[in-house]
Amino acid sequence: MSPSSEKPVLIVFGAGGHGRVAADAALLSGAFARVVASDRNAATWGSELLPGVPVLSIEDASALPGPRAVHVAIGHNAIRRGEAARLASIGPLATIVHPSASVAASARVQPGCLITAQCVVAPMAELGVGVIVNHGAVVDHDCRIAAWAHVAPGVRLGGAVQVGEAALVGAGSTVLRNLRVGAGATLGAGAVLLQDLPDGESWAGVPARPLQGVSA
Ligand SMILES: CC(C)(COP(=O)(O)OP(=O)(O)OC[C@H]1O[C@@H](n2cnc3c(N)ncnc32)[C@H](O)[C@@H]1OP(=O)(O)O)[C@@H](O)C(=O)NCCC(=O)NCCS
C-alpha cells in the first residue's frame, strides 16, 4: 500500500454546491493526502468550501507542493470541459469515487470522473473523461458514457445504453436498454426515453418527445 505522503493533494476546482459534493466524496474516499478548493472567483466564496477544505486562489493552489491532482467540479458540461483544458498545467485530472458507490471491477473509468454516493456502475460499463454520475444513478452493464456527459441524480440507464459527449441525462429519467442519447443532447428530468435521442436535441416527458424551441 502506498504511504499517504505519496497521495496527491487534490484541488477541487469549482467552489459551489457541486464542488462541495466532490470535496466531500474525495475526503471520504481516502485517496488524497489533502483536499483544497479553488475557483476563478475564490474571493467571492467563503474561506472554506467544507470544514477543513480551504478555498484558495488559482495562483495559491498552483503553488502547492506536489504531487497535485485536479478535479473540475462544475456541473455545466461545456464549461467543465473548457476549464479542464485550461487547468491542465496544474496537475493531472483525478477521478473521485464516493465510498458508497458500487463500481464493477470490469468497469472502465477515465480520469476526471465524479461518481457520487449510492451510484452503481455495472460490469463492462465505460465512463469517458470528466463524466459525472450523480447521486443514486444506475449505469447498467455495457453502457458507454462519452466524455464530459452528466448522468444526473436518480437516472436509470438500461444495459448497453450509449450517452454522447457532453450530453445531460436529466434527474430521475430512465433510458431503455440499447438506446442512444446523442452528443450534446438533453433529456429532461423525469423523462422515459423509448427511442434514440438525436445529437444536440432536447427531449422531455413520458414517453420523451422533442421540446420545441429548447436548445441543449
Ligand atoms: C428539459 C429542460 C432542459 C428544459 O429546460 P428549459 O430550456 O429551461 O425549458 P422551459 O423550462 O422553458 O420549459 C419549456 C417547456 O418544456 C416543459 N418542460 C420543461 N422541462 C420538462 C420536463 N423535465 N418534463 C416535461 N416537460 C418539461 C415546460 O413545461 C415548458 O412547456 P410549455 O412550453 O408547454 O410551457 C429542463 O426543464 C430539464 O428537465 N433539465 C434537466 C435538469 C437536471 O436534471 N439537471 C441535473 C441537476 S444535478
The ligand as an SDF file (V2000), in Angstrom:
LIG
                    3D

 48 50  0  0  0  0  0  0  0  0999 V2000
  -35.8280   19.8590  -20.2900 C   0  0  0  0  0  0  0  0  0  0  0  0
  -35.1620   21.1220  -19.7690 C   0  0  0  0  0  0  0  0  0  0  0  0
  -33.6930   21.1230  -20.2150 C   0  0  0  0  0  0  0  0  0  0  0  0
  -35.8710   22.3210  -20.3760 C   0  0  0  0  0  0  0  0  0  0  0  0
  -35.3720   23.4700  -19.7640 O   0  0  0  0  0  0  0  0  0  0  0  0
  -35.7190   24.9330  -20.3910 P   0  0  0  0  0  0  0  0  0  0  0  0
  -34.9730   25.0770  -21.6560 O   0  0  0  0  0  0  0  0  0  0  0  0
  -35.4310   25.9530  -19.3320 O   0  0  0  0  0  0  0  0  0  0  0  0
  -37.2690   24.8590  -20.7330 O   0  0  0  0  0  0  0  0  0  0  0  0
  -38.5020   25.5470  -20.0080 P   0  0  0  0  0  0  0  0  0  0  0  0
  -38.4300   25.4150  -18.5190 O   0  0  0  0  0  0  0  0  0  0  0  0
  -38.6450   26.9180  -20.5830 O   0  0  0  0  0  0  0  0  0  0  0  0
  -39.7330   24.6360  -20.4980 O   0  0  0  0  0  0  0  0  0  0  0  0
  -40.1120   24.5850  -21.8510 C   0  0  0  0  0  0  0  0  0  0  0  0
  -41.3270   23.6810  -21.9310 C   0  0  0  0  0  0  0  0  0  0  0  0
  -40.9220   22.3380  -21.6200 O   0  0  0  0  0  0  0  0  0  0  0  0
  -41.6540   21.8560  -20.4810 C   0  0  0  0  0  0  0  0  0  0  0  0
  -40.6980   21.0860  -19.6810 N   0  0  0  0  0  0  0  0  0  0  0  0
  -39.5300   21.5220  -19.1620 C   0  0  0  0  0  0  0  0  0  0  0  0
  -38.9080   20.5400  -18.5340 N   0  0  0  0  0  0  0  0  0  0  0  0
  -39.6780   19.4520  -18.6260 C   0  0  0  0  0  0  0  0  0  0  0  0
  -39.5520   18.1330  -18.1410 C   0  0  0  0  0  0  0  0  0  0  0  0
  -38.4710   17.7380  -17.4530 N   0  0  0  0  0  0  0  0  0  0  0  0
  -40.5260   17.2530  -18.4240 N   0  0  0  0  0  0  0  0  0  0  0  0
  -41.6270   17.6480  -19.1230 C   0  0  0  0  0  0  0  0  0  0  0  0
  -41.8010   18.8940  -19.6200 N   0  0  0  0  0  0  0  0  0  0  0  0
  -40.8360   19.7840  -19.3600 C   0  0  0  0  0  0  0  0  0  0  0  0
  -42.1620   23.1070  -19.7720 C   0  0  0  0  0  0  0  0  0  0  0  0
  -43.3090   22.8200  -19.0110 O   0  0  0  0  0  0  0  0  0  0  0  0
  -42.4200   24.0140  -20.9320 C   0  0  0  0  0  0  0  0  0  0  0  0
  -43.6360   23.6190  -21.5270 O   0  0  0  0  0  0  0  0  0  0  0  0
  -44.6370   24.7220  -22.1910 P   0  0  0  0  0  0  0  0  0  0  0  0
  -43.8640   25.3350  -23.3410 O   0  0  0  0  0  0  0  0  0  0  0  0
  -45.8130   23.9100  -22.6160 O   0  0  0  0  0  0  0  0  0  0  0  0
  -44.9340   25.7020  -21.1150 O   0  0  0  0  0  0  0  0  0  0  0  0
  -35.2010   21.1910  -18.2220 C   0  0  0  0  0  0  0  0  0  0  0  0
  -36.5000   21.5290  -17.7410 O   0  0  0  0  0  0  0  0  0  0  0  0
  -34.7680   19.9190  -17.5400 C   0  0  0  0  0  0  0  0  0  0  0  0
  -35.5400   18.9880  -17.2780 O   0  0  0  0  0  0  0  0  0  0  0  0
  -33.4360   19.8730  -17.2560 N   0  0  0  0  0  0  0  0  0  0  0  0
  -32.8140   18.7890  -16.5510 C   0  0  0  0  0  0  0  0  0  0  0  0
  -32.2300   19.3550  -15.2590 C   0  0  0  0  0  0  0  0  0  0  0  0
  -31.4500   18.3290  -14.4850 C   0  0  0  0  0  0  0  0  0  0  0  0
  -31.8660   17.2050  -14.2680 O   0  0  0  0  0  0  0  0  0  0  0  0
  -30.2500   18.7590  -14.0820 N   0  0  0  0  0  0  0  0  0  0  0  0
  -29.3580   17.9490  -13.2900 C   0  0  0  0  0  0  0  0  0  0  0  0
  -29.1560   18.6150  -11.9710 C   0  0  0  0  0  0  0  0  0  0  0  0
  -27.9380   17.8150  -10.9940 S   0  0  0  0  0  0  0  0  0  0  0  0
  1  2  1  0
  2  3  1  0
  2  4  1  0
  2 36  1  0
  4  5  1  0
  5  6  1  0
  6  7  2  0
  6  8  1  0
  6  9  1  0
  9 10  1  0
 10 11  2  0
 10 12  1  0
 10 13  1  0
 13 14  1  0
 14 15  1  0
 15 16  1  0
 15 30  1  0
 16 17  1  0
 17 18  1  0
 17 28  1  0
 18 19  1  0
 18 27  1  0
 19 20  2  0
 20 21  1  0
 21 22  1  0
 21 27  2  0
 22 23  1  0
 22 24  2  0
 24 25  1  0
 25 26  2  0
 26 27  1  0
 28 29  1  0
 28 30  1  0
 30 31  1  0
 31 32  1  0
 32 33  2  0
 32 34  1  0
 32 35  1  0
 36 37  1  0
 36 38  1  0
 38 39  2  0
 38 40  1  0
 40 41  1  0
 41 42  1  0
 42 43  1  0
 43 44  2  0
 43 45  1  0
 45 46  1  0
 46 47  1  0
 47 48  1  0
M  END
$$$$
